[in-house]
Each structure stands twice: as C-alpha cells, then as structure tokens.
C-alpha cells in the first residue's frame, strides 16, 4: 500500500512537471506582442500629387502634376524604368470617381519608385501625346521632383 502511494505521488509530480514544461515551451515559441516592441520608424516614405496630364513620348512619359500655390510641375519618367528590375515605374488602375495621381516612394530619403494611378483607357483626357519634336533626357536614374 505504501509503495503504491509513493509511486502514485511520484507519477503525479512528474506529470505536473511535464505539463508546466510544455506550457513554458509553448509561451516561449510565441512572438512578442506588437504593443511590447520598441517603436521603429519605417525607412519608407511617400508623397502623393495630383496628375493633370501624362504625355506619352517616344522614350518617356512627361507627367504634368500639381505643385503648391496653383502651379503646374513637369517631370520626366523614362519608360525603361517599367521594364528594368527592380521596377522604378508602376501603373495602377484608377478607381471610378477619383482623379489621377502620382505616388513617389522614397527609401531613407532616396528615390525608390514612382507609381502612376491613371485611367486604363488612353482615350481619357488625362492621357495625351507629346509633340514629336519634344526632346527629353530619358537616361536618368532618379526622379527629381519639386512639390
């Protein structure tokens, strides 16, 4: 009787130890909740500007966009950026009821990518064709834009 009581007590203690050890291991495997992590500022930032018109040219797109104080700015976006890797130019379909806009992405303050959110149809007034005599520098590697 004494032996069976001692064996039962040892079995109970060992099973409790296994349960607590499994629970501790499970809690150690879970990632730390986001509210407990230290704040880290993103290295990515962006700017959105309204686009009035995008003129299609042989080697580039000429984007006419809204600057501050009712001014219109022009920026040249080479077409080769759409084909190279990593892609510096991307297009998004414009949702119904919205005006065209351009998003410029920066990584650590340096130009990363430009995204043109435009109507799909090239017949839309937001699209145009540049004059055939228009000369642009399409050999640029970064986007210099004044907001």
N, C-alpha and C positions, 0 to 999 in steps of 0.2 A: 504494500500500500504506500509506504514511504517512498519507494523507488518510483512508482508511477506518478506520485505527486511531484517529485523533484523533476522527473522527465517532462511532465506537462508544463511545469513552471519554466523550465529552460526553453521548451518549444515556444511558449508564449512570448518570452523575452526576445528570442531570435526572430520570430515573425514580426514583432513590433519594430525591431531594428531594421529589417528588410523594407518594411512599409515606409518608415521615415527616410531611409536612404534613397528609395525610389522617388519619393516626393521631392527631396532636396535636389536630386539629379534633374528631375523634370523642370523645376523652377530655375535651375542654372542654365538649362538649354534655351529658355525663352529670352528673346531680345529685350533690352531695356525699353520701357515705355517712352514715347516721344516727349512727353512732358518732363521727363527727368534728364534728357540730353541737354548738353550745353548748346546755346544758340550759335549757329554758324551762318554767316552771311553767304549768300549764293554768289558764285563767280559770274553768273549770267545776269544780264540786264537787257532791257529792250526799250525802244521808242516807237510809237505809232504816229503816223502822219497821214492826213487825208490826201488822196491822189486825185488830181483834176483830170489828167490825161496821161496815157502811156503811148508814146510814138514809137512805132516799130521801124528800126533802121537795119541796114544790112548786117552789121556786126554787133549791135547793141540795142537796148531799149532806152529811150530818153523819157525819164519819169518827171512829170511836172507835178509838184506837190505843194501843199500849203505850209508856208513859213509863218512865223509870228507877225503880227501887225499887218495883216491882209496882204502879204507879199506872196509871190509865187517863186518857188525854187526849182531848179533843174538839176537832175543828177543822171549820170550815165551808168547803166548796169550792163556789163558785157554779157552777151548770150552764151559765151563759152563757160560761164560760171554755172549754168544749168547742167552741163554735161560732165564737168570735172568732178573729181572726188577728193575731198569732201565737197559736197554741193554747197556753193555760196549763194545760189539763187533758187528759190522755190516759188511755186504758184499755189494759191488756194482758191477754191470756188467761192464767189461772193454770194452770201445769203440774200434772199429776197428782202427788199426794203432797206438795205444798207448801202452806204456809199463806198466806193473803192478806197482802200487804204494800203499803206506800206508799213511793214514791221521790220525794223532794223535790230538785229540781235548783236550783243557785244559780250565777249568773254574777257573779264578783267580789264574792261575799258577799251579793248581792241575789237575791231570789226570782225564778226564771225559769219553772219548770213543775212540776206535780205529776202523777205517773203512778200510777194505782191498778191494781195487779195483782190481779184478782179473778176468781172463777168466772164463767163465762158465764151459767149458769142463775141467774135471780133467785129460784128456789126454794131455793137453797143457804142454809144458816143464816148465812153471812157477810153476806147481804143482809137488809135489813129496811125497814120503812116507819115514818117518823116520825109521831108523833101529829099529827093535823090542826090542833091548837091551837098547835103549836110555831112560834115566831116566830124567824127568823134574819135576819141582815143579809147579803143576797146582793149588795150594791153595793160590795163590797170589791175592791181591785185587787192586793192582795198577800196572801200566806199567812203569818200569824203563828202559829208553832207552837213549843211548848216540848217539848224532848226529855227 
